[in-house]
Amino acid sequence: MRALLCKVYGPPEALTVEELPDLVPGPGQVVIDVQAAGVNFPDALIIQGKYQFKPPLPFAPGGECAGIVRTVGADVRTTKPGDRVIAFTVHGAFASQVAVDAGALIPMPPGLDFATGAAFVMTYATSWHALADRGALQPGETLLVLGASGGVGLAAIEIGKALGARVIAAASSADKLAVCRGHGADELVNYADEDLRERVKALTAGRGADVIYDPVGGVYTEPALRSIAWRGRHLIVGFANGEIPRIPANLALLKGCAIVGVFLGDLIRREPARLAAGIQTLFGWLGEGRLRPYIAGRYPLARGPEAIRALMERRVSGKLVILPGE
């Protein structure tokens, strides 16, 4: 097997492709022949030693993949070789094979291609958990999405529309906002050259956004929070800006709003049945054409560092996937 290895913590350019022995499943495990792996922001953090989970070196990054079950542990009865599956892996997916617990597998819907399968679950499950579960977004409410052209941002736009909300997409360029419009955004804000707070105020007749989806952090969190409606919910999804903001606590008091954390990783561990129900809802919307994953680039394994670098520098609209067989 081939794997893109992190042997020392550092930038993506330090990763190397190496040949390794084929994997053997342990108790409760399966080995997957990886056909495609999604690239996500945690991949950029884990190779720098900045993620919540630090696997022992060396390791392959890659937290989600789609592929074909190769072999199963002797005690595994829930899947068999040849099954088409999606898997949460935390790390290890940027390789031609990955070993995962059988309970981490999601059967692929009929007709779904591997690249879309690898690009779908983590971003859409994150946005479903944020908006439907943690944010309780209601029909007729206004949703503000920061970093709206990224993978989770586009997913949030589409899920927001599926839930009946009016969606304001905020991003840093006209090109990125055009992608947002194509995925259903009702209103657009270019926060590179517009005052985010004032623009949202104008678009909502002074009322503000009921729910704010914030995967960016940094300098954008406070002006977004200042634009929230009474009893609004500000969802803290991540910090793609690279800076964890210090939020003035008095704003939550004055706005009567909630600041809500969103962490898919612990939902997977603590409430798997709830997540499974959400994923089935998402697959239903996908089959109806209400969700349209946007794959902006496909990279062979050797160019995986380029994909991670592009994501780190926020040059990507939608999702990138790595194809280990190419």
Residue frames relative to the residue before (quaternion, step in Angstrom):
aa qw qx qy qz dx dy dz
M 1.0000 0.0000 0.0000 0.0000 0.00 0.00 0.00
R 0.3027 -0.7260 0.5885 0.1869 3.55 -1.28 0.46
A 0.0212 -0.8014 0.5975 -0.0165 3.56 -1.04 0.78
L 0.3685 -0.6723 0.5951 0.2409 3.54 -1.24 0.65
L 0.1130 -0.8705 0.4789 0.0065 3.56 -0.12 1.32
C 0.2465 -0.6870 0.6638 0.1630 3.48 -1.29 0.71
K 0.0833 -0.8277 0.5549 0.0040 3.58 -0.40 1.24
V 0.7509 0.0889 -0.0833 0.6491 3.56 1.33 -0.38
Y 0.5221 -0.6191 0.4695 0.3517 3.58 -1.05 0.66
G 0.3755 0.7175 -0.5199 0.2719 3.55 -0.91 0.91
P 0.7596 -0.3623 0.2662 0.4700 3.57 -1.24 -0.38
P 0.6752 -0.5035 0.3360 0.4216 3.61 -1.19 0.31
E 0.5931 0.5918 -0.3667 0.4044 3.59 1.11 -0.57
A 0.6173 0.5494 -0.3453 0.4448 3.61 1.22 -0.30
L 0.5244 0.6357 -0.4157 0.3848 3.61 1.23 -0.19
T 0.1134 -0.7991 0.5888 0.0438 3.58 -1.08 0.71
V 0.3840 -0.6899 0.5623 0.2457 3.57 -1.15 0.68
E 0.0448 0.8104 -0.5799 0.0706 3.58 -0.77 1.04
E 0.4564 -0.6437 0.5422 0.2889 3.54 -1.29 0.48
L 0.0337 -0.7938 0.6067 -0.0276 3.57 -0.92 0.99
P 0.6130 -0.5295 0.4104 0.4188 3.60 -1.19 0.29
D 0.5807 -0.5637 0.4476 0.3803 3.57 -1.16 0.56
L 0.4901 -0.6833 0.4690 0.2700 3.55 -1.13 0.73
V 0.2033 -0.7395 0.6310 0.1168 3.54 -1.26 0.60
P 0.4116 -0.7296 0.4757 0.2683 3.64 -0.68 0.97
G 0.3377 -0.7091 0.5818 0.2111 3.53 -1.12 0.75
P 0.7485 -0.3445 0.2685 0.4990 3.62 -1.23 -0.18
G 0.8369 0.1670 -0.1471 0.5000 3.58 -0.88 0.97
Q 0.6332 0.5562 -0.3225 0.4309 3.59 1.26 0.02
V 0.1600 -0.7161 0.6592 0.1643 3.48 -1.45 0.18
V 0.2903 -0.7021 0.6129 0.2170 3.56 -1.27 0.41
I 0.1880 -0.7881 0.5828 0.0624 3.55 -0.88 1.06
D 0.3256 -0.6576 0.6372 0.2355 3.53 -1.16 0.71
V 0.2850 -0.8004 0.5065 0.1469 3.57 -0.27 1.29
Q 0.2011 -0.7806 0.5844 0.0934 3.56 -0.81 1.07
A 0.7797 -0.0670 0.0617 0.6195 3.59 1.14 -0.66
A 0.1078 -0.7824 0.6116 0.0473 3.56 -1.14 0.72
G 0.3892 -0.7261 0.5203 0.2249 3.56 -0.90 0.92
V 0.3126 -0.7221 0.5888 0.1850 3.55 -1.15 0.72
N 0.0040 0.8116 -0.5807 0.0641 3.57 -0.74 1.12
F 0.6852 -0.5157 0.3228 0.4004 3.56 -1.21 0.49
P 0.6094 0.5494 -0.3822 0.4252 3.66 0.95 -0.60
D 0.5675 0.5896 -0.3939 0.4186 3.62 1.14 -0.48
A 0.6512 0.5040 -0.3114 0.4743 3.58 1.05 -0.75
L 0.6683 0.4975 -0.3003 0.4644 3.59 1.08 -0.67
I 0.6846 0.5223 -0.3072 0.4051 3.57 0.84 -0.98
I 0.6663 0.4922 -0.3207 0.4592 3.63 1.03 -0.64
Q 0.6792 0.4492 -0.2868 0.5047 3.59 1.28 -0.27
G 0.4904 -0.6660 0.4239 0.3691 3.58 1.28 -0.02
K 0.5354 0.6516 -0.3799 0.3802 3.59 1.22 0.46
Y 0.5561 0.6125 -0.3967 0.3977 3.58 1.25 0.03
Q 0.6637 -0.5154 0.3598 0.4056 3.57 -1.28 0.39
F 0.7557 0.2882 -0.1578 0.5665 3.56 1.13 -0.69
K 0.1062 -0.8026 0.5864 0.0245 3.58 -0.83 1.00
P 0.2057 -0.7910 0.5632 0.1214 3.61 -0.21 1.21
P 0.5669 -0.5923 0.4298 0.3782 3.60 -1.11 0.50
L 0.4667 -0.6640 0.5135 0.2786 3.54 -1.11 0.77
P 0.6125 -0.2442 -0.7517 -0.0116 1.56 -2.05 1.48
F 0.0293 -0.7838 0.6199 0.0240 3.58 -1.22 0.43
A 0.4057 -0.6547 0.5700 0.2861 3.53 -1.31 0.29
P 0.3810 -0.6892 0.5523 0.2734 3.62 -0.91 0.77
G 0.4652 0.6762 -0.5006 0.2754 3.55 -1.32 -0.08
G 0.1111 -0.8644 0.4903 0.0091 3.56 -0.28 1.30
E 0.7910 0.1460 -0.1151 0.5829 3.62 1.19 -0.08
C 0.0421 0.8003 -0.5963 0.0467 3.54 -1.10 0.67
A 0.2178 -0.7133 0.6399 0.1850 3.49 -1.41 0.13
G 0.2183 0.7925 -0.5432 0.1711 3.56 -0.93 0.81
I 0.5632 -0.5826 0.4818 0.3336 3.50 -1.35 -0.39
V 0.4698 -0.6682 0.4928 0.3000 3.58 -0.84 0.95
R 0.2615 -0.7860 0.5496 0.1087 3.56 -0.78 1.13
T 0.7765 -0.1049 0.1182 0.6099 3.56 0.79 -1.09
V 0.2104 -0.7695 0.5907 0.1207 3.56 -1.24 0.49
G 0.5735 -0.5765 0.4567 0.3608 3.54 -1.23 0.52
A 0.6596 -0.5520 0.3413 0.3791 3.57 -1.17 0.61
D 0.7293 0.4305 -0.2388 0.4752 3.60 1.13 -0.61
V 0.5307 0.6439 -0.4039 0.3751 3.62 1.25 0.03
R 0.0573 -0.8189 0.5709 -0.0116 3.57 -0.75 1.09
T 0.6156 0.6090 -0.3301 0.3758 3.59 1.22 -0.29
T 0.7842 0.1232 -0.0881 0.6017 3.59 1.22 -0.20
K 0.2013 -0.7832 0.5812 0.0910 3.56 -1.26 0.33
P 0.6574 -0.4914 0.3741 0.4317 3.60 -1.20 0.35
G 0.7411 0.3711 -0.3033 0.4702 3.54 -0.98 0.94
D 0.5404 0.6161 -0.4150 0.3952 3.60 1.19 -0.30
R 0.3513 -0.7074 0.5781 0.2050 3.57 -1.12 0.80
V 0.0517 0.8382 -0.5309 0.1132 3.57 -0.53 1.17
I 0.2736 -0.6674 0.6590 0.2130 3.49 -1.47 0.28
A 0.0473 -0.8225 0.5667 0.0045 3.59 -0.98 0.73
F 0.3288 -0.6513 0.6439 0.2305 3.51 -1.28 0.65
T 0.0888 -0.8465 0.5249 0.0098 3.59 -0.69 1.03
V 0.3410 -0.7206 0.4989 0.3399 3.62 1.24 -0.50
H 0.7386 -0.2040 0.1354 0.6281 3.58 0.89 -0.98
G 0.6314 0.5865 -0.3800 0.3361 3.57 -1.29 0.20
A 0.5843 0.6387 -0.3663 0.3414 3.61 1.18 -0.37
F 0.6214 0.5128 -0.3640 0.4672 3.63 1.17 -0.33
A 0.5409 0.5506 -0.4064 0.4890 3.50 0.61 1.27
S 0.5822 -0.5870 0.4221 0.3720 3.57 -1.21 0.31
Q 0.7689 0.1368 -0.1125 0.6143 3.59 1.27 -0.33
V 0.0014 -0.7719 0.6354 0.0219 3.54 -1.22 0.56
A 0.2798 -0.7384 0.5916 0.1630 3.57 -1.12 0.77
V 0.0373 0.8013 -0.5929 0.0707 3.59 -0.81 1.01
D 0.5870 -0.5317 0.4602 0.4012 3.55 -1.28 0.29
A 0.5575 -0.6270 0.4252 0.3396 3.57 -0.95 0.82
G 0.6383 0.5485 -0.3251 0.4313 3.58 1.11 -0.62
A 0.6272 0.5432 -0.3337 0.4475 3.58 1.26 -0.25
L 0.5495 0.6398 -0.3828 0.3770 3.60 1.27 -0.03
I 0.1279 -0.7424 0.6529 0.0789 3.53 -1.22 0.70
P 0.4020 -0.7110 0.5099 0.2700 3.64 -0.62 1.01
M 0.4178 -0.7060 0.5101 0.2583 3.59 -0.94 0.87
P 0.4829 -0.6479 0.4948 0.3196 3.60 -0.93 0.80
P 0.5898 -0.5740 0.4213 0.3809 3.61 -1.07 0.61
G 0.8088 0.2907 -0.2169 0.4629 3.55 -1.01 0.84
L 0.5686 0.5855 -0.3962 0.4205 3.60 1.21 -0.20
D 0.3481 -0.7418 0.5318 0.2140 3.59 -0.82 0.97
F 0.6606 -0.5607 0.3330 0.3720 3.55 -1.20 0.59
A 0.6440 0.5264 -0.3420 0.4373 3.61 0.91 -0.82
T 0.6674 0.4800 -0.3020 0.4828 3.60 0.93 -0.86
G 0.6288 0.5399 -0.3330 0.4497 3.58 1.01 -0.79
A 0.6870 0.4780 -0.2787 0.4710 3.57 0.99 -0.85
A 0.7104 0.4562 -0.2536 0.4720 3.58 1.14 -0.58
F 0.6493 0.6111 -0.2895 0.3481 3.57 1.22 -0.39
V 0.7632 0.4808 -0.2792 0.3293 3.53 0.40 -1.28
M 0.7003 0.4856 -0.3187 0.4150 3.62 0.68 -0.96
T 0.7044 0.4551 -0.2887 0.4618 3.60 0.81 -0.92
Y 0.7113 0.4448 -0.2774 0.4682 3.59 0.84 -0.91
A 0.6317 0.5113 -0.3469 0.4682 3.60 1.03 -0.65
T 0.6088 0.5404 -0.3490 0.4643 3.59 1.05 -0.73
S 0.7174 0.4464 -0.2642 0.4651 3.58 0.81 -0.98
W 0.6048 0.5229 -0.3621 0.4792 3.61 1.09 -0.58
H 0.6483 0.5128 -0.3172 0.4650 3.60 0.91 -0.93
A 0.6656 0.5064 -0.3039 0.4562 3.59 0.96 -0.84
L 0.7975 0.3746 -0.1844 0.4356 3.56 0.57 -1.15
A 0.7597 0.3747 -0.2166 0.4852 3.59 0.76 -0.99
D 0.7451 0.4199 -0.2120 0.4729 3.56 0.93 -0.94
R 0.7983 0.3033 -0.1539 0.4971 3.59 0.55 -1.14
G 0.7642 0.3915 -0.2077 0.4687 3.59 0.94 -0.83
A 0.2310 -0.8102 0.5081 0.1791 3.60 1.26 -0.29
L 0.0920 0.8277 -0.5432 0.1070 3.57 0.92 0.97
Q 0.1937 -0.8122 0.5477 0.0531 3.57 -0.82 1.09
P 0.6170 -0.5290 0.4173 0.4066 3.61 -1.18 0.47
G 0.7897 0.3027 -0.2388 0.4772 3.56 -0.96 0.90
E 0.5731 0.5740 -0.3951 0.4312 3.59 1.22 -0.20
T 0.4215 -0.6805 0.5398 0.2605 3.54 -1.34 0.33
L 0.1486 -0.7828 0.6033 0.0352 3.53 -0.88 1.08
L 0.1515 -0.7527 0.6355 0.0811 3.56 -0.96 0.98
V 0.1148 -0.7958 0.5939 0.0294 3.58 -0.73 1.11
L 0.2012 -0.7590 0.6100 0.1068 3.58 -0.71 1.11
G 0.7949 0.1999 -0.1723 0.5463 3.59 -1.10 0.61
A 0.1718 0.8845 -0.4269 0.0766 3.50 1.22 0.66
S 0.6750 0.5035 -0.3191 0.4349 3.64 1.10 -0.38
G 0.5269 0.6270 -0.4165 0.3947 3.61 1.24 -0.09
G 0.7470 -0.4099 0.2712 0.4476 3.56 -1.29 0.09
V 0.7263 0.3982 -0.2536 0.4996 3.59 0.74 -1.00
G 0.6055 0.5745 -0.3542 0.4217 3.59 1.11 -0.60
L 0.6729 0.4676 -0.2953 0.4913 3.59 0.89 -0.91
A 0.6153 0.5310 -0.3463 0.4685 3.58 1.05 -0.71
A 0.6516 0.5154 -0.3169 0.4576 3.59 0.98 -0.83
I 0.6112 0.5397 -0.3548 0.4575 3.60 1.00 -0.75
E 0.7158 0.4654 -0.2641 0.4487 3.56 0.75 -1.08
I 0.6628 0.4797 -0.3127 0.4824 3.59 0.96 -0.80
G 0.6042 0.5555 -0.3508 0.4510 3.59 1.03 -0.72
K 0.6694 0.4777 -0.2964 0.4857 3.58 0.95 -0.87
A 0.6366 0.5299 -0.3323 0.4512 3.60 1.00 -0.80
L 0.6948 0.4525 -0.2627 0.4935 3.59 1.15 -0.64
G 0.5889 -0.6377 0.3405 0.3615 3.59 1.28 0.09
A 0.4792 0.6843 -0.4306 0.3415 3.60 1.22 0.34
R 0.4203 -0.5996 0.5992 0.3236 3.50 -1.39 0.18
V 0.1715 -0.8369 0.5183 0.0398 3.59 -0.64 1.13
I 0.1389 -0.7418 0.6533 0.0604 3.53 -0.98 1.05
A 0.1660 -0.7962 0.5781 0.0658 3.59 -0.64 1.14
A 0.0953 -0.7859 0.6101 0.0309 3.57 -0.90 0.98
A 0.1494 0.7670 -0.6087 0.1373 3.57 -0.85 1.02
S 0.6055 -0.6477 0.3742 0.2718 3.56 -1.31 0.26
S 0.7905 0.1966 -0.1533 0.5594 3.63 1.17 0.15
A 0.6329 -0.5386 0.4005 0.3859 3.53 -1.28 0.42
D 0.6344 0.5357 -0.3375 0.4435 3.60 0.99 -0.77
K 0.6618 0.4960 -0.3075 0.4706 3.57 0.93 -0.88
L 0.6662 0.5013 -0.3084 0.4580 3.58 0.97 -0.80
A 0.5871 0.5583 -0.3714 0.4535 3.59 1.14 -0.55
V 0.6222 0.5183 -0.3353 0.4815 3.59 1.06 -0.72
C 0.6368 0.5336 -0.3197 0.4556 3.58 0.99 -0.85
R 0.6408 0.5165 -0.3222 0.4677 3.56 0.96 -0.86
G 0.6618 0.5221 -0.3015 0.4455 3.56 0.98 -0.84
H 0.7174 0.4053 -0.2472 0.5099 3.58 1.21 -0.41
G 0.7540 -0.4756 0.1893 0.4116 3.55 1.20 0.53
A 0.4132 0.7165 -0.4850 0.2839 3.63 1.19 -0.01
D 0.3988 -0.7285 0.5119 0.2196 3.57 -0.99 0.88
E 0.7932 0.0807 -0.0072 0.6036 3.57 1.03 -0.85
L 0.2471 -0.7838 0.5606 0.1015 3.56 -1.18 0.64
V 0.0548 -0.7684 0.6368 0.0320 3.57 -1.16 0.73
N 0.1972 -0.7497 0.6217 0.1118 3.57 -0.83 1.03
Y 0.1593 -0.8411 0.5082 0.0937 3.58 -0.06 1.23
A 0.4855 0.6220 -0.4598 0.4074 3.59 1.22 0.28
D 0.8235 0.1356 -0.0697 0.5464 3.59 1.06 -0.62
E 0.6670 0.4145 -0.3253 0.5268 3.61 1.23 0.34
D 0.4927 -0.6147 0.5222 0.3265 3.55 -1.24 0.52
L 0.4087 -0.7573 0.4526 0.2338 3.57 -0.34 1.28
R 0.6790 0.5029 -0.3003 0.4425 3.56 0.81 -1.00
E 0.7073 0.4667 -0.2731 0.4554 3.58 0.81 -0.98
R 0.6423 0.5225 -0.3296 0.4536 3.58 1.04 -0.75
V 0.6553 0.4876 -0.3174 0.4817 3.60 0.94 -0.80
K 0.6120 0.5470 -0.3427 0.4569 3.58 1.03 -0.77
A 0.6754 0.4912 -0.2944 0.4647 3.57 0.94 -0.90
L 0.6912 0.4936 -0.2815 0.4466 3.59 0.96 -0.86
T 0.7491 0.3571 -0.2012 0.5204 3.60 1.21 -0.41
A 0.4777 -0.6901 0.4225 0.3421 3.59 1.25 0.39
G 0.7334 -0.4510 0.2188 0.4592 3.54 1.02 0.87
R 0.5583 0.6468 -0.3831 0.3510 3.60 1.21 -0.24
G 0.3986 -0.7157 0.4806 0.3129 3.59 0.98 -0.82
A 0.5868 -0.5812 0.4408 0.3515 3.56 -1.34 0.17
D 0.4648 -0.6885 0.4843 0.2746 3.58 -0.94 0.88
V 0.7893 0.0808 -0.0164 0.6084 3.57 1.03 -0.84
I 0.1283 -0.7717 0.6202 0.0576 3.57 -0.98 0.92
Y 0.1851 -0.7697 0.6068 0.0708 3.54 -0.77 1.13
D 0.0047 0.8509 -0.5168 0.0940 3.56 -0.30 1.32
P 0.0370 0.8019 -0.5942 0.0502 3.59 -0.19 1.28
V 0.5842 0.6403 -0.3248 0.3785 3.58 1.34 -0.02
G 0.1454 -0.8061 0.5550 0.1454 3.58 0.75 -1.04
G 0.6251 0.5767 -0.3819 0.3616 3.55 -1.16 -0.65
V 0.8445 -0.2104 0.1562 0.4671 3.52 -1.15 -0.76
Y 0.6430 0.5629 -0.3336 0.3980 3.61 1.18 -0.32
T 0.5530 0.6511 -0.3984 0.3339 3.61 1.13 -0.48
E 0.7056 0.4782 -0.3000 0.4284 3.60 0.73 -0.96
P 0.6828 0.4515 -0.3325 0.4685 3.68 0.76 -0.79
A 0.6041 0.5333 -0.3678 0.4640 3.59 1.09 -0.57
L 0.6620 0.5047 -0.3072 0.4611 3.58 0.90 -0.92
R 0.6428 0.5188 -0.3251 0.4604 3.58 1.04 -0.70
S 0.6902 0.4559 -0.2807 0.4868 3.60 1.22 -0.36
I 0.4551 0.7102 -0.4397 0.3084 3.60 1.25 0.15
A 0.4905 -0.6539 0.4951 0.2946 3.57 -1.20 0.57
W 0.6540 -0.4632 0.4163 0.4294 3.54 -1.35 0.23
R 0.8261 0.0951 -0.1526 0.5340 3.57 -0.90 1.06
G 0.3460 0.7524 -0.4938 0.2653 3.58 1.12 0.53
R 0.3095 -0.7260 0.5847 0.1877 3.55 -1.36 0.22
H 0.1455 -0.7766 0.6104 0.0559 3.57 -0.66 1.16
L 0.1925 -0.8214 0.5337 0.0593 3.56 -0.43 1.28
I 0.2129 -0.7691 0.5947 0.0976 3.57 -0.64 1.16
V 0.0766 -0.8429 0.5321 -0.0235 3.56 -0.23 1.35
G 0.7762 -0.2321 0.1818 0.5574 3.60 1.05 -0.71
F 0.4059 -0.7129 0.5364 0.1980 3.53 -1.36 0.00
A 0.0048 -0.8472 0.5303 -0.0310 3.57 0.70 1.13
N 0.5702 0.5944 -0.3690 0.4305 3.58 1.21 -0.44
G 0.4884 -0.6815 0.4102 0.3588 3.57 1.25 -0.44
E 0.7237 0.3759 -0.2253 0.5331 3.57 1.28 -0.16
I 0.3050 -0.7245 0.5883 0.1896 3.56 -0.90 0.95
P 0.3253 -0.7969 0.4717 0.1912 3.61 -0.41 1.17
R 0.3474 -0.6664 0.6101 0.2508 3.53 -1.32 0.45
I 0.1892 -0.8253 0.5280 0.0646 3.56 -0.37 1.27
P 0.4138 -0.6937 0.5232 0.2717 3.64 -0.76 0.96
A 0.3936 -0.7624 0.4613 0.2259 3.58 -0.43 1.20
N 0.5838 0.5991 -0.3868 0.3883 3.61 1.09 -0.50
L 0.5666 0.5972 -0.3952 0.4075 3.61 1.15 -0.47
A 0.6338 0.5180 -0.3376 0.4647 3.59 1.00 -0.75
L 0.6364 0.5225 -0.3219 0.4673 3.57 1.06 -0.78
L 0.7154 0.4728 -0.2698 0.4381 3.58 0.74 -1.05
K 0.7271 0.4216 -0.2349 0.4883 3.57 1.05 -0.73
G 0.3391 -0.7408 0.5093 0.2774 3.59 1.21 -0.28
C 0.4687 0.7068 -0.4016 0.3457 3.56 1.18 0.62
A 0.3912 -0.6925 0.5543 0.2453 3.54 -1.35 0.20
I 0.2090 -0.7216 0.6452 0.1392 3.54 -1.12 0.79
V 0.0751 -0.8556 0.5087 -0.0592 3.54 -0.32 1.34
G 0.3303 -0.7491 0.5444 0.1830 3.57 -0.84 0.99
V 0.1297 -0.7747 0.6173 0.0443 3.55 -1.13 0.80
F 0.1428 0.7930 -0.5764 0.1364 3.61 -0.51 1.15
L 0.2956 -0.7958 0.5058 0.1533 3.54 -0.13 1.32
G 0.5934 0.6108 -0.3692 0.3722 3.59 1.00 -0.77
D 0.7274 0.4021 -0.2545 0.4944 3.59 0.88 -0.82
L 0.5540 0.5611 -0.4123 0.4564 3.61 1.15 -0.36
I 0.6128 0.5472 -0.3424 0.4559 3.60 1.00 -0.82
R 0.7304 0.4435 -0.2371 0.4621 3.57 0.89 -0.97
R 0.7748 0.3997 -0.1942 0.4496 3.58 0.84 -0.99
E 0.8224 0.1352 -0.0233 0.5521 3.60 0.96 -0.85
P 0.0088 -0.8557 0.5174 0.0075 3.61 0.68 1.03
A 0.6305 0.5374 -0.3525 0.4352 3.61 1.00 -0.68
R 0.6349 0.5212 -0.3272 0.4671 3.58 1.03 -0.78
L 0.6505 0.5063 -0.3096 0.4740 3.56 0.98 -0.86
A 0.6450 0.5327 -0.3289 0.4382 3.59 0.91 -0.87
A 0.6411 0.5111 -0.3223 0.4732 3.59 1.01 -0.77
G 0.6459 0.5189 -0.3164 0.4620 3.58 1.01 -0.80
I 0.6533 0.5119 -0.3173 0.4588 3.58 0.97 -0.84
Q 0.6328 0.5143 -0.3436 0.4659 3.59 1.00 -0.68
T 0.6059 0.5329 -0.3466 0.4782 3.60 1.07 -0.68
L 0.6670 0.5077 -0.2954 0.4584 3.57 0.94 -0.93
F 0.6418 0.5099 -0.3294 0.4686 3.59 0.96 -0.81
G 0.6180 0.5416 -0.3376 0.4590 3.59 1.07 -0.70
W 0.6720 0.4780 -0.2900 0.4855 3.58 0.91 -0.91
L 0.6156 0.5404 -0.3454 0.4579 3.59 1.06 -0.73
G 0.6719 0.5003 -0.2952 0.4595 3.58 0.92 -0.89
E 0.6729 0.4850 -0.2850 0.4803 3.58 1.15 -0.62
G 0.5044 -0.6652 0.4157 0.3609 3.59 1.26 -0.18
R 0.4656 0.6823 -0.4488 0.3410 3.60 1.23 0.23
L 0.7191 0.2911 -0.1984 0.5990 3.58 1.28 -0.37
R 0.0361 -0.8093 0.5851 -0.0376 3.57 -0.87 0.99
P 0.2150 -0.8049 0.5383 0.1273 3.62 0.16 1.21
Y 0.2240 -0.7816 0.5759 0.0852 3.54 -0.94 1.00
I 0.1140 -0.7887 0.6032 0.0328 3.57 -0.48 1.22
A 0.2332 -0.8270 0.5035 0.0902 3.54 -0.36 1.30
G 0.8202 -0.0173 0.0350 0.5707 3.59 1.14 -0.49
R 0.1712 -0.7566 0.6255 0.0839 3.55 -1.20 0.70
Y 0.0918 -0.8275 0.5535 -0.0217 3.55 -0.72 1.14
P 0.4274 -0.6424 0.5527 0.3151 3.59 -1.06 0.64
L 0.7102 -0.4804 0.3000 0.4181 3.56 -1.24 0.42
A 0.6646 0.5296 -0.3144 0.4231 3.60 0.91 -0.87
R 0.7148 0.4038 -0.2471 0.5146 3.59 1.19 -0.47
G 0.2889 0.7860 -0.4963 0.2289 3.57 1.23 0.35
P 0.6291 0.5327 -0.3571 0.4392 3.64 0.93 -0.72
E 0.6166 0.5381 -0.3539 0.4529 3.61 1.05 -0.66
A 0.6458 0.5242 -0.3219 0.4523 3.57 0.99 -0.82
I 0.6642 0.4893 -0.3095 0.4729 3.59 0.93 -0.87
R 0.6375 0.5283 -0.3261 0.4562 3.59 0.98 -0.82
A 0.6468 0.5170 -0.3262 0.4560 3.61 0.92 -0.86
L 0.6514 0.5054 -0.3114 0.4725 3.57 1.02 -0.80
M 0.6440 0.5360 -0.3183 0.4435 3.59 0.94 -0.89
E 0.7391 0.4051 -0.2171 0.4924 3.57 1.01 -0.84
R 0.4334 -0.7426 0.4279 0.2784 3.56 1.33 0.29
R 0.3713 0.7224 -0.4882 0.3192 3.54 0.99 0.96
V 0.6309 0.5670 -0.2951 0.4397 3.55 1.32 0.07
S 0.1342 -0.7124 0.6796 0.1123 3.53 -1.11 0.81
G 0.7884 0.2254 -0.1921 0.5391 3.57 -0.75 1.01
K 0.6497 -0.5245 0.4000 0.3779 3.57 -1.20 -0.60
L 0.2623 -0.7035 0.6363 0.1771 3.50 -1.37 0.46
V 0.1145 -0.7802 0.6103 0.0756 3.56 -1.13 0.64
I 0.2855 -0.7211 0.6078 0.1707 3.52 -1.25 0.63
L 0.1953 -0.7798 0.5901 0.0743 3.55 -0.91 1.01
P 0.2814 -0.8211 0.4681 0.1656 3.63 -0.01 1.25
G 0.6596 0.5321 -0.3212 0.4227 3.58 1.13 -0.47
E 0.6682 0.4903 -0.2962 0.4747 3.58 1.27 -0.11
